[in-house]
Amino acid sequence: MSRTRTAMLAAAALVAGASGTALAADPGGSGLAAVHCTVDYKVQNQWDTGFTAAVTVTNQGAAKSNWSVKWFYGGNQKVTNGWNAKISQSGTAVTAANETYNGTLGTGGSVSFGFQASYSGTNALPATFTLDGVTCNVDDGGGGPTDPTDPGPTGPKVDNPYSGAKVYVNPEWSAKAAAEPGGSRIASQPTGVWLDRIAAINGVNGGMGLRDHLDAALTQKGSGELVVQLVIYNLPGRDCAALASNGELGPTELGRYKTEYIDPIAAILADPKYASLRIVTTIEIDSLPNLVTNTGSRPTATPQCDVMKANGNYQKGVGYALNKLGDAANVYNYIDAGHHGWIGWDDNFASSAAVMKEAATSEGATVNDVHGFIANTANYSALKENNFTINDSVAGKSVRESKWVDWNRYTDELSFAQGFRNQLVTTGFNSGIGMLIDTSRNGWGGSARPAGPGATTDVDTYVNGGRYDRRIHVGNWCNQSAAGLGERPQASPAAGIDAYVWIKPPGESDGASSEIPNDEGKGFDRMCDPTYTGNPRNGNNLSGALPNAPLSGHWFSAQFQQLMQNAYPPLS
């Protein structure tokens, strides 16, 4: 996977020598280039006052136990923070030195790091890089510079598929939204297309199948770029900790998952007819973090999750999906990354990233098949809590000690997504990965939205009085009462974030409030019952669920109306 910004930037990088193969002059005068180092410098996200960049350095000289990369800026760029390297700046000169854990750089070995910087005016690319004093500049012995947009094994990729592109509006969801009083205000918003069973590939009960959606997307595309958002969601033993969204495949049916589900989807996506579409896949929500948080001796463990951890079919299934779907040059895979109220704690954070790396290197997949990760899919965690921070203290107690935060390292999804991105890079994913955040139901507006911080009487009063997220407990996930639409879908809204998206279509139920017989494999989960008094995963609190909800994925008019009423930003 090559994560370049645009063809224009790639061309500029080629001229500047800032991306692609960088070579030192041949000291022997043979006329052939002697390759001493390769520097790949890519701007990932850029906004009016700043940007993030990823740098990969490959050493073709003698092996090193420590390294130092230097470059100069031609403008007023100032590095503000970095990761996977110790970065310092003096005037226009920047130095990136190894951390203690990545100093070894063998012959042919590579190391990646990234940073955030500010700028004004033009963000000109650096023209020259050195590795331990050896200049890395483009020189291929007279044959012309190498192509900095080298597509790698999966074909050319833009850095951010949402940048400069429209996003597909699902006609089926749009029609349901428009039929609701006031629904026309959001009926034109793009939402995810959920392939939640084998039959969904060809369409269920006369509805649109995958090809139908892709054909409709071509019509919507016109002459510009268009993103289609697909949810790949049918793992064996799916959702081992939540009965409402159990699936059709048993824990051991990995073979069916591969041949009857992933293979047909991959074949459709590989059709040249759809090559002009940018296809974003959300890979298997609510799966991999379960192997960390709901297994073993933890009070939240379930027998079903222990089974899936033992047989490895979550990792194998995700790996197979990444490998097969990523073969298409226009497919961008994003793995589900849970949310801050699930894996934001120290015990879960690095462990979840490690499980995701294991999955991304299973069944023929590599980290190059992963374009990024998505947080808060189909959940309710607030995007940004403005009335308190994780560093606040009240009456001698840290916010982390409040019952709501409960020693979590994060208070909201934006800080979590940015922090988890850094952890994923540290774990071995490419430094160019981007994050998506599902904002379809995390607005928490309306009359209950606090206008400022809570009273400083004690830490709980302070947090509870100021938090936007009005759930009873951060572990509550089913059809939450008082929730509202969140930020509208948009590209590049913050550092490291490829887009805010509505992957969960507003108005589609999370699960039934009472048991409803069905042929979709969906069980009755008490967390969808408003009278349920909870379990260890929600601190034994009431579920906070709306009453009279239908099966998961079915239209829930009362929820849709509530989401519009409590939207933040408000609907006009």
FIKOLTOR-922638 format. One record per residue (C-alpha): x, y, z; residue in one letter. Coordinates in steps of 0.1 Angstrom, whole numbers, padded with zeros to 4 digits, always signed. Layout:
REM FIKOLTOR-922638
XYZA ...
REM end
This chain:
REM FIKOLTOR-922638
+0000+0000+0000M +0014+0034-0010S -0002+0063+0009R +0006+0094-0012T -0014+0126-0009R -0022+0133-0046T -0006+0129-0080A +0004+0165-0078M +0021+0161-0045L +0038+0129-0057A +0052+0148-0087A +0064+0176-0064A +0081+0150-0042A +0098+0135-0072L +0113+0168-0082V +0123+0176-0046A +0137+0141-0039G +0115+0138-0009A +0097+0106-0018S +0107+0074-0035G +0142+0061-0039T +0169+0084-0028A +0205+0075-0038L +0240+0087-0029A +0265+0094-0056A +0288+0065-0067D +0321+0070-0048P +0339+0048-0072G +0331+0068-0103G +0317+0038-0122S +0288+0057-0135G +0264+0034-0117L +0245+0046-0086A +0256+0034-0052A +0225+0031-0030V +0233+0043+0005H +0198+0053+0017C +0162+0057+0007T +0139+0083+0022V +0102+0083+0017D +0086+0115+0030Y +0048+0118+0027K +0025+0145+0040V -0005+0126+0053Q -0030+0152+0063N -0028+0190+0057Q -0050+0218+0069W -0047+0256+0069D -0021+0259+0098T -0006+0224+0101G +0001+0189+0088F +0011+0154+0097T +0039+0136+0079A +0053+0100+0077A +0089+0093+0070V +0104+0059+0061T +0142+0055+0059V +0158+0024+0043T +0195+0018+0050N +0215+0003+0021Q +0249+0008+0038G +0265-0008+0068A +0243-0020+0096A +0237+0006+0124K +0230+0004+0161S +0219+0041+0161N +0208+0064+0134W +0200+0101+0128S +0181+0116+0098V +0183+0153+0090K +0166+0176+0066W +0159+0213+0061F +0127+0232+0055Y +0124+0259+0029G +0095+0276+0047G +0084+0283+0083N +0074+0247+0092Q +0078+0239+0130K +0076+0203+0143V +0053+0203+0174T +0054+0166+0183N +0065+0132+0169G +0064+0095+0174W +0088+0066+0169N +0118+0091+0168A +0133+0118+0190K +0127+0149+0168I +0143+0182+0174S +0145+0214+0154Q +0168+0244+0152S +0157+0271+0128G +0149+0253+0095T +0170+0222+0104A +0152+0191+0117V +0169+0161+0133T +0151+0128+0139A +0171+0103+0160A +0162+0068+0170N +0144+0058+0202E +0159+0031+0224T +0137+0005+0209Y +0143+0011+0172N +0180+0020+0170G +0190-0012+0151T +0190-0006+0113L +0205-0034+0093G +0216-0033+0057T +0184-0032+0037G +0164-0025+0068G +0138+0002+0072S +0125+0024+0100V +0094+0046+0101S +0084+0076+0122F +0060+0104+0120G +0053+0139+0133F +0029+0168+0134Q +0040+0203+0124A +0026+0238+0120S +0032+0261+0090Y +0018+0291+0072S +0019+0300+0035G +0033+0272+0014T +0043+0238+0029N +0072+0231+0007A +0087+0196+0007L +0123+0192+0020P +0148+0189-0009A +0176+0170+0008T +0179+0143+0035F +0209+0128+0052T +0213+0095+0071L +0242+0098+0096D +0257+0125+0074G +0253+0106+0041V +0232+0126+0016T +0202+0107+0002C +0194+0124-0031N +0178+0110-0063V +0204+0096-0087D +0198+0064-0107D +0229+0067-0129G +0213+0086-0157G +0181+0066-0162G +0158+0091-0146G +0144+0092-0110P +0124+0064-0097T +0087+0067-0093D +0077+0079-0058P +0042+0066-0063T +0054+0030-0064D +0021+0012-0060P +0034-0018-0041G +0016-0051-0041P -0020-0037-0039T -0019-0010-0066G -0018+0028-0064P -0036+0043-0034K -0043+0079-0025V -0034+0088+0010D -0069+0096+0021N -0097+0081-0001P -0122+0107+0013Y -0101+0137+0002S -0116+0155-0028G -0144+0128-0031A -0181+0126-0027K -0194+0097-0006V -0221+0072-0018Y -0257+0079-0005V -0275+0045+0000N -0308+0050-0018P -0325+0024+0005E -0315+0042+0037W -0322+0076+0021S -0357+0067+0012A -0365+0055+0048K -0350+0087+0062A -0369+0109+0038A -0402+0092+0047A -0398+0103+0083E -0411+0137+0094P -0382+0161+0091G -0360+0133+0077G -0353+0151+0044S -0328+0172+0064R -0304+0143+0065I -0316+0119+0038A -0288+0130+0015S -0260+0120+0040Q -0237+0091+0031P -0240+0060+0052T -0224+0025+0053G -0238-0004+0034V -0238-0034+0057W -0231-0068+0043L -0241-0087+0075D -0249-0121+0060R -0242-0141+0029I -0276-0133+0014A -0269-0096+0016A -0243-0099-0013I -0271-0105-0037N -0298-0086-0018G -0323-0097+0008V -0361-0097+0003N -0359-0079-0030G -0335-0053-0017G -0303-0040-0033M -0273-0063-0034G -0236-0054-0036L -0236-0050-0074R -0268-0029-0072D -0251-0005-0048H -0219-0003-0069L -0239+0004-0101D -0259+0031-0083A -0225+0045-0070A -0213+0048-0106L -0243+0069-0114T -0238+0091-0084Q -0201+0095-0092K -0203+0115-0123G -0170+0128-0134S -0155+0132-0099G -0143+0108-0073E -0167+0089-0051L -0162+0067-0020V -0184+0037-0013V -0185+0025+0023Q -0190-0012+0029L -0192-0030+0063V -0178-0065+0062I -0195-0081+0090Y -0201-0119+0091N -0173-0136+0111L -0177-0171+0124P -0190-0168+0160G -0197-0131+0154R -0200-0108+0183D -0192-0133+0210C -0201-0109+0238A -0234-0095+0224A -0263-0117+0215L -0283-0091+0196A -0258-0091+0168S -0248-0127+0166N -0244-0139+0130G -0253-0168+0108E -0220-0187+0109L -0210-0209+0138G -0176-0206+0156P -0159-0232+0134T -0173-0222+0100E -0143-0203+0088L -0144-0222+0055G -0179-0209+0047R -0168-0174+0056Y -0140-0176+0031K -0157-0193+0002T -0194-0182+0005E -0189-0147+0019Y -0154-0131+0013I -0146-0147-0020D -0178-0136-0038P -0174-0100-0024I -0138-0099-0035A -0148-0111-0070A -0173-0083-0073I -0150-0056-0061L -0123-0068-0085A -0146-0062-0115D -0130-0036-0138P -0164-0020-0141K -0160-0006-0106Y -0123+0003-0108A -0131+0041-0108S -0148+0039-0074L -0129+0043-0041R -0142+0014-0020I -0137+0017+0018V -0143-0014+0038T -0149-0015+0076T -0136-0049+0086I -0155-0069+0112E -0167-0045+0139I -0169-0057+0175D -0146-0087+0170S -0108-0084+0177L -0111-0063+0210P -0134-0090+0224N -0104-0114+0224L -0087-0090+0249V -0115-0077+0271T -0140-0106+0272N -0118-0137+0277T -0099-0156+0304G -0103-0147+0340S -0117-0112+0335R -0152-0107+0351P -0164-0096+0316T -0154-0129+0300A -0179-0150+0281T -0176-0187+0271P -0182-0178+0235Q -0153-0153+0234C -0130-0179+0250D -0139-0203+0222V -0131-0177+0195M -0098-0169+0212K -0089-0205+0214A -0097-0214+0177N -0082-0182+0163G -0110-0178+0137N -0114-0141+0144Y -0078-0134+0134Q -0079-0158+0105K -0111-0144+0092G -0100-0108+0094V -0067-0117+0078G -0083-0135+0050Y -0107-0106+0044A -0078-0081+0044L -0058-0102+0020N -0085-0109-0005K -0103-0076-0005L -0070-0057-0006G -0060-0073-0039D -0082-0047-0056A -0062-0015-0062A -0092+0007-0054N -0101-0010-0021V -0091+0007+0012Y -0094-0016+0043N -0101-0001+0077Y -0101-0025+0107I -0125-0018+0135D -0107-0004+0165A -0134-0004+0192G -0138+0028+0211H -0123+0046+0241H -0148+0032+0265G -0138-0003+0255W -0100-0004+0250I -0089+0030+0264G -0077+0014+0296W -0040+0004+0301D -0049-0033+0303D -0066-0032+0269N -0048-0006+0248F -0015-0022+0237A -0030-0057+0239S -0057-0048+0214S -0032-0033+0190A -0012-0065+0192A -0042-0087+0184V -0050-0065+0154M -0014-0069+0142K -0017-0107+0146E -0049-0106+0125A -0033-0083+0099A -0005-0108+0093T -0027-0139+0092S -0040-0159+0062E -0016-0142+0037G -0024-0106+0048A +0003-0080+0056T +0002-0046+0072V +0002-0032+0037N -0034-0045+0033D -0045-0021+0061V -0051+0015+0051H -0064+0025+0085G -0087+0018+0114F -0121+0030+0125I -0133+0040+0160A -0167+0042+0176N -0185+0021+0148T -0222+0019+0157A -0214+0034+0192N -0222+0065+0211Y -0189+0078+0226S -0187+0116+0224A -0163+0129+0198L -0148+0156+0220K -0155+0164+0257E -0148+0201+0260N -0158+0206+0296N -0132+0185+0313F -0099+0168+0303T -0081+0137+0315I -0055+0160+0332N -0080+0179+0354D -0081+0175+0392S -0110+0184+0416V -0107+0184+0454A -0074+0166+0452G -0087+0138+0429K -0079+0133+0392S -0106+0131+0367V -0094+0095+0361R -0107+0086+0396E -0143+0097+0387S -0168+0069+0384K -0175+0079+0348W -0139+0078+0336V -0129+0050+0359D -0091+0052+0353W -0094+0053+0316N -0067+0072+0297R -0092+0089+0274Y -0124+0109+0277T -0136+0110+0241D -0131+0094+0207E -0110+0120+0190L -0082+0118+0216S -0085+0080+0217F -0083+0076+0179A -0052+0098+0177Q -0036+0080+0206G -0045+0046+0194F -0031+0054+0160R +0003+0061+0175N +0000+0028+0194Q -0008+0009+0162L +0022+0024+0144V +0044+0014+0174T +0030-0021+0172T +0041-0024+0135G +0015-0009+0113F +0026+0015+0086N +0032+0051+0098S +0008+0064+0071G -0024+0047+0085I -0054+0070+0089G -0083+0068+0113M -0120+0071+0108L -0145+0080+0135I -0182+0070+0133D -0201+0101+0144T -0236+0090+0134S -0249+0088+0169R -0225+0106+0193N -0238+0142+0191G -0255+0143+0225W -0273+0176+0218G -0307+0188+0229G -0318+0202+0262S -0296+0178+0282A -0263+0190+0267R -0243+0207+0294P -0233+0243+0286A -0201+0241+0308G -0182+0222+0334P -0199+0207+0364G -0196+0221+0399A -0162+0215+0416T -0178+0201+0447T -0161+0167+0440D -0147+0150+0409V -0179+0130+0401D -0201+0161+0403T -0176+0179+0381Y -0174+0152+0354V -0211+0142+0354N -0222+0178+0353G -0200+0186+0323G -0199+0155+0302R -0218+0155+0268Y -0222+0118+0268D -0254+0113+0288R -0253+0075+0290R -0257+0059+0324I -0224+0040+0318H -0199+0041+0290V -0204+0003+0285G -0240+0008+0274N -0243+0003+0237W -0278-0007+0226C -0303+0019+0213N -0293+0045+0238Q -0319+0069+0252S -0312+0107+0246A -0285+0101+0219A -0283+0125+0189G -0267+0127+0155L -0231+0138+0156G -0208+0157+0133E -0218+0154+0097R -0195+0132+0075P -0164+0152+0064Q -0129+0145+0052A -0097+0153+0070S -0113+0170+0101P -0083+0166+0124A -0047+0154+0126A -0044+0117+0117G -0082+0114+0110I -0091+0106+0074D -0128+0113+0079A -0158+0115+0102Y -0183+0090+0088V -0218+0077+0094W -0210+0040+0091I -0240+0030+0113K -0271+0043+0094P -0291+0064+0119P -0325+0048+0125G -0313+0012+0122E -0318-0007+0155S -0289-0021+0176D -0311-0050+0188G -0346-0060+0199A -0359-0048+0233S -0375-0083+0238S -0371-0116+0222E -0382-0118+0185I -0380-0151+0166P -0360-0146+0134N -0341-0164+0106D -0312-0139+0107E -0292-0156+0136G -0299-0126+0159K -0304-0134+0196G -0320-0115+0224F -0295-0095+0244D -0307-0081+0277R -0286-0050+0271M -0313-0040+0246C -0340-0044+0273D -0347-0010+0291P -0355-0029+0324T -0322-0048+0325Y -0300-0039+0355T -0268-0048+0339G -0236-0069+0341N -0199-0064+0348P -0194-0049+0313R -0216-0019+0322N -0209-0017+0359G -0242-0035+0368N -0262-0004+0358N -0295-0001+0339L -0290-0006+0301S -0303+0028+0291G -0319+0013+0260A -0350+0026+0243L -0382+0005+0245P -0400-0013+0217N -0369-0017+0195A -0370-0041+0165P -0342-0066+0155L -0308-0052+0149S -0305-0036+0114G -0343-0031+0112H -0358+0004+0110W -0365+0020+0143F -0386+0052+0138S -0386+0063+0174A -0348+0062+0175Q -0345+0081+0142F -0367+0109+0155Q -0347+0111+0188Q -0314+0113+0169L -0327+0142+0149M -0341+0160+0179Q -0308+0157+0199N -0285+0163+0170A -0253+0183+0176Y -0245+0203+0157P -0283+0209+0156P -0302+0203+0124L -0316+0234+0107S 
REM end
